Amino acid sequence: MFFVPVPKNIFKITTLKQQLQTRGTRCFLTPSQKTSKGEKMKIGFLFPGQGSQSIGMGKDLYEKYEEVRNVYNKVKGLTGIDIAKITFEGKEEELNETKNTQLAILTMSLGILELLKQKGIEAEGLAGLSLGEYTALIHSGAITFEEGVKLVQKRGEYMQTLVPEGEWSMAAIMGMEEEQVVEVCQKVTKGFVVPANFNTTGQIVISGEKLAVEEAEIMAKEMGAKKVRILKTAGPFHTEKLSEASNKLREELEKLTIHDFEIPVIKNLDGTIYSKEDDVKEILAKHIISPVKFSKSLENMLEMGIDTFIEIGPGKTLSGFVKRLKTDKNITILNINNVESFMILGTEEKIMKDN
């Protein structure tokens, strides 16, 4: 759910802007077209989670495109919450309330997806970080827009109100292997702390009691961590401590109708693609009490042949996660989070692929 920016790695990865500067306009109108070498590009959509929000995000898209305004209006009608007003005009403290944050990020991402539909740009694989998985499930057709929005509203409420008493904290540890972070958490003596988000190579988020997280921070630095950053969070997310919220969400999930997937979605729980045999409702109930395996999700997308990643929603953090992947493939990364980034895509009416 939570993440911090990461630096570029040494592998050859290009952004759309870089390609426009170095490759001119030689690119593709739709995902079905091929490169001069006869290669068909494969697009994957990435959807951010809580932690990427900021006041004013999506405002320019809302003001310019009717399709985006329609999405915000539909969400308001379904939830009774004027998420546009909270996002564009509210205070940071209000937007950062989990019940508002999750709905705001979901709505912005869904609005951008409507614009991409108009361009005929579609993905062959979807993945989202924590909350972002709900965006992916809605876009895949597995959950309807109406049920998905209402479900995220409930999810945000439960994750905000059903947090056990105590002082909780989360921290991002950079520059350590997964096994090392697990070892650090196991050695802590001042309370509960566990790995919560396996974001990408060299970045893992831990979650737990405040004193335990602080002790883990010291240990991690002593064991060679490059950096540890305490995150602004409201609870021990993606740990067993949110079991009450998980159980309440399970009750809401029982009312849900799951439909066939029109696009493959990779789940946070284990980094694999949802299958017909998967119990989607149970997976989503476990979702908020289980570690996020996002690094495995990205690795799986590469194995699927995805070579063009489009991050849809606020921020560029998931793109940073892609850049940290250990791969020798040529990867194109795009971010769509405002009018300018969409206009680059829309003006050219092309998505570029490095050859």
N, C-alpha and C positions, 0 to 999 in steps of 0.2 A: 504493500500500500504506500509506504513512504520511501523516498529516494532522494539522492542528492546528485548534482551534476558530476560527470566523470570526464577525464581528458581523453583525447584521441589516442588510439594505439598506433602501431607501426604498419598495420595492414592497409592495403589500397582500398580506400573507401571514398566515394565522392558524393557531394551534395548536388542538388539541382542547380544551385547558383554557380558552383564551381564548373559544372558541366556546360552551363550556358556560356561561361567565359572561355572555356577551353575547347569546346566541341561545336560551338555555333548552335545551329538549330536542327542538327541531324538527330532525330529522335522519333517517338512513336505516338500515334493518335490514340490507340487503344491497346490494351494488354494482348490482343490477339495478333498484333503485328510483330514482325521479326526484325532482327538486326541484319546488317549487311552480310553477316556470317550465317544467317539462317537461324539464329537463336530466338526462341520465344521467351520474352521476359516473364517472370512470375512475381506477382505483387502480393505483399503481405501488409495488412493493416495492423497498426499497433495503437492501443487505446490506454491513455494514462490513468492513474489512480489518484487517491487523495495525497496531497502534498504538492501538486502542480498548480493549484489554484492561485489566483491573484485578482484583486479588484480591477474591474474593467475588461477582464478577459472575454473575448468574443463580441465586444460591443460594436466594433466596426463592421463585423460580419452581420450582426443583427440589424444595424442601420442600413446596410447596403442591399441585403438580399431578403426578399419576401419569404423564400423557402426557410430561411433560418428563423425569421420572426414567427412563422407558422408553427415551428417546432416548440419554441418557447411558449407560445400561446396554448398549444395542446398540453404541454406539461403543467401550465398554470391551471387549466381546466380540470386536469386529472387529479392534481394534488391540493389545489387551493392555495398554493404558494406562488407568489410572484417572484420566481427565481431570477428573472431579468433585473428587477429592481434591486434585489439583494446583491447580485453580481456586479451590476454597473454603478449603483449609487450607494450601496450599503457600506458599513464599516468593516474593516478587515476582521475584527473579532467575530462579527456576525457571520461572515462568509466562512470563517474557519471552524464554525460549529459543524460537527460531523454531519448532522442532519441536513445542513444546507450545502456543505462542500460536495457531498456525493451527488446530490441532485444537480448542482450547478455544472460540475464536470461532465456528467452524463449528458445533460441537455446540450452543452456546447458541442460535444463530439457528435451527437445525433444530428445537430444542425449542419455541421460540415459534411456529414455523410450524405445528406440530401443534395448538397451542391455537387458532390462527386458523382452521384447518380445522374445528374443532368449532363455531366461530361462523359457518361458511359464508362467511367473508371471503376473497376471492381477488383476485388482481391481473390486470391486462391487459397488464402489462409488468414486466420484472424487470431490475435492474442491480445489480452489486456492485463494490466497489472492490478491485481486485487479488484477494486471497483470496476476497472476497465474490462474485466471479463464479462460483466453484465452488458456493457455496450456491445461487446462482440457477440454475445448470445442473442441480443435483440436484432443486430444486423444480420445474423446468420439465419434468422427466421425461427429459431428454436423457441424463442419467447416473443410474444407479440409486444409491440410498442406500448400499448396500454398497460398490460400486466407487468412489463419490465419496469416502467416508470414507477408504478405504484409499489413494486417490490423494493426498488432502490430507496424509495422514500421510507419504507418501513425499516430497511436495513440500516440506514443512517440513524434513524431514531433509536433503534435498539442498541447500536454500537455506541451511542452517546449516553443513553440513560441507564443502560444495564451494565455499567462498569463497576466492578467490586471496589469497596472502599480501600483507600490507600494512596500512596504517591507512586505514580507510574511514569515510566520514561522509555524512550527508544533512542537508539544511536546507530549511526552508519559507520561501519569499520571498513576502511580502505587499505588494500595492499596485503591482505592475508588470505590464505587458502581456506576453503570451507572447513576442513578438518581442524585447522588451528582455531577458528572461531568457536567451533563446537567444544574444543578443549578448554578454551578460556571460560566459556559459560559453565562448564562442569566444575571448574576449579573455584568459582566464586562462592564465598561463604556468607555473604551479607544479605541473602535473600534469593528470590526467584528471578532468573533471567535465561532466555533461550534465543537461538537464532529464529528470526521471524520472516525475513525476506532475503532470499538468495537472488539478488538483482542481476548481477552479471559477474564476469571474471574480475575478482579483486574487490567486490563491494557487497557486503552482507550487513543487513540490519538486524540488531538484537532488540529484544523487547522484554520488559519486566519491571521489577520494583526499582525505584529511583536509586537507592543505595547500591543495589546489586549491579545496575547498569554502570554507575560511576566506578565501582570496583573493577568491572570488566574493562572499562575504558583504560584504566591504569595498567592492568595486566596486558591488554592488547598492545599498548605502546611499548611495554617492556619486551614483548615477544616479537617486535618488529613491524607493527602496523604503521603504515605511512601517515595515516590520519584517522582520527575518530571525531565524528560530529554528532553532538546531541541534537535530536530532532524535536520540533514543536508538535507534540502529540497529546491526545486526550485520554489515552488508555493503553493497556497491554494488548494491542491488536495482533491478530494471528497467533494467539497463544491460548492455552486451555483456560485461562482466566476469563475469557469471554464466553464460557459455556452457557450461561443464562441467556445471553443475546442469541447464541446459536440455536438454542432450543425454541426461543420465541420465533425466530426466523423460520425454523422448520415448520411451525404451525402455519405460517403464511405460505410457505412453499407447497404445502399439501393442497392449497387451493389452485395452484398453478397448472396450466395445461402446457405440456412440452410437445413441440412439433418437430418434424423432421428438419435436420440441418441442411440448409441450402449451400452453405460454405463451411469448410472444416474450421473448428475452433479448438485451440490448444488450451487445456485447463491448467490453472495454477497449481493444483494439488500435486501433480506428478510430472507436469511438462509434456504430457502426451495428448493426442487428439481425442476428443470425445467420440465414443463409439456408440452404436445402437444398444449395446448391452449396458452402458453406463446408467446409473441412477442419478440423473442430473439434479434432482431435488436434494438427495442426500449429500451429493458432492458440494452443492452450494451451502448447505447447512454446516458442513465441516470447514468450508472455505475460510470463515473468519476465526477459526480456532486452530488452523493449520498453517505451517510455513508456506510462503509463496515461492514456488520453484520457477521463477521467471527466466533465469539463465538457461535452464533446461528447455523452457518453451522456445526461446530464441534459437537454441541449438537445433531443436526439432524443426523449426521453420527452415533453417539452412539445409537440413537433410531432405526436406520436402522440395528443395530446389528454389525456394524463395530467394530472389536476388535484388528485389526492389522493395524497400521498407518505407511505408508512409505512416508517420506518426500523426494521429488525428485528435486534436484537442490541445489544451493549454500546455505550454512548456516544450522543451526539447530533450527531456531527460532520457526517455526511452531510446531515442536516437543515440545518445551517449552510451547507453548499454550495448547497443548493436556495435558501436565502434570498438568496444572493448573485447568483442568476441575473438577467439583464436581461430582464424580462418584464412585461407589463401585465396578465397574467392573475391572477385570484383563485386562490390556491393554498392548500390545506389540508395541513398537515404534522403527522404523528403519530409518536411514538417509542414503541416497546414494548421495554423493557429490564428491567422488574421487575414485581412483582405489582401495584403501584399503577397503573402506566401501563396494564397489561392490564385491571385492574378498572374503570378509567374507561371503557374501551371495552366491557368485558363487562357492567358494571352497566347502562349505558345500552342495551347491545346495538345500538348505532348508531354510524355514522360520519358526522360532520357535514360539511356543505358550505356555505360562505359564499355568500350570494346578493347 
